[in-house]
């Protein structure tokens, strides 16, 4: 079976959708695009910023930015980080635990109305020493705005199930 196939045949002419990669499917050096992209709105960014109890006018008040060149409200960088992490979930959905974020950098501002795309490259992979059937991967993720500007980068270590591990077979995927 192709490790990147979206469906696999479970009976003649019957296909089961496959979501995400198991530890065994991941190869150091592979790069995965996380699609679709995400278009950010001012309203959602303000809502998430206020929910986090941040009342900074720079992130919540459109009038504060009315004098800027395009007047578009900047998107809260932590909201961008959360969304990009969520974008990774479809690819790396067999996650047991998030072990670490490292070297998180916000390179440029995302503004309301911009679309962000992300991709991750597998940097390291090793079986877990304490959890048989699971492994640790380290990925470097880069998020770019629609014009190609790099807006955010980070590394993430993830504990991920090996093939046939976890509750996926019992759940039907």
N, C-alpha and C positions, 0 to 999 in steps of 0.2 A: 504494500500500500504506500502511495506517495505521501510523505509526511506533511506536505503542504496542500493536499487535496481538501476541498471544502466539504466533500461528501465521500462516504465509502459505502460500497455495496454490502449489505448484510444478508441479502437473499437475491436470487435472480430478478433483476429489474426493480429492486427495493433499495433505496439509498437513505442513509442516515446522515444528517448534517453533522459536521465535525467543527467544534469551536475550540480554538486555542491549541497551544502546543504543550506537550508533555516534556519533561526534562530530557528524555531520550531523543526527542525531535530537534532539539536545539544544538546548533554547531557554532563554535567560536568563530567569529568573523562574519556570520550571517547578519544582514541588515533587514529589518522589517519596517515597512511603512504602515503607520496606523491611520487607516482611513475609515470614515470620511473625516474631513477637516471640521473644525468648529468655528462658526462665526459668532463673535462676542457682541452682546448688546450692552448698552449703558445701563439699562434697567436691571438686568440680571447681575451685573457687576456691583451696582449700588446695593442691591438686595443682599448679596453674599457678604459684602463689606460691612454693612450695618449689622447683619446677623453675627458677625465676628466681633461686634461691639467696637468697631473702628469707625469713628465719625469724622475722619479727616476730610476737609472740604476738597482737597486735591483728588480724592477718590469718590466723593459722593455728591458734589455740587457742580452741575453743568454750567452754571453761571461763572464759576471760578475759571473755567476754560473758554469762555465765550470770546476772549481776546486772543486766543491762540490762532495759529494759521488756519487750522481747519475746525476748531471749536469742538472736536470730538473728545469726549471724556476718556481719560486713560483707564484701562482695565486693571483692577487690582492684581499685582503680580502673583500673589498667593492663590488667587482664583485661577490664573493661567496655569500655575503649577498643578493645582488639583485637577483641572480639566485634562491637561496633557497626561497626567498619571492615569486618569480614567480612560483615555484613548488607548493606552497600552493594554488595558484589560482584555480586550477582544483577542489580541495576539497571545498574551501570556495569562490566559484565564485559569490555568490549572495551579494557581498560586495557593500555597499553604499559608505563607506569612511574608510580609514585607520586613526585611531585616535592617535596611538602612537606605537613606538618601545621603549622597555625598556630593560635594563640590557643586552645589546648586548655584547657578548664576543666571541673573536676569540681564541680558545684553542690550535690550532695546524695549521700548514701551509698545504695548499692544493697545490700540485705540478702538473705541466702539465702532462696529461695522467691519472690522478686519477679521479675516479668516486665518486660523492657525492650523498648520499641518505638523505632524511629528513622525520621527522615525527613531528606531533603537538598533544599536549594533551590539551584538553579544561579545563581551570582552573576555570573560572567564566562565568556566563551568567546572563544577566538581561535585561528586556524590557527597551527600551529607554523611558525616562521621557518626552522628547520633540518631539519625532517622533513616532506617533502611527503606528503600523504595522512593526516596526523595533526594533532591539535589539542589545545589545553590548555583544560581547564575548571576553574573554581574553584567549589567547593560549600561551603555551610554546613550542617553536620549537627547535629541536635538529637536527643538520646536522652531519652526520658521513661519513668518507671516506670508501672506499670499504673494508678496513682492520678492520673497526670497531672503529677507532679513532674518538673521538668527535672533530670536527673542528670548530663548531660555535653553539652558543645557543643564544636565545633571547625570550622575551615575546612581544606579539603584541596585541593591542586592536583594534577590528574591529567592525564597525557598519554594520549590515547585515540585509537584508530584511527578513520579516516573510513570511510564505507560502501565495502565491497568491498576494504578493505585488510587486511593480516594474513593469517593462515592459516585464517580462519573458513570460507570457501567450500570450500576443499580438505578441511577436516575434516567438512563436512556440516552446518554451522550457521553 
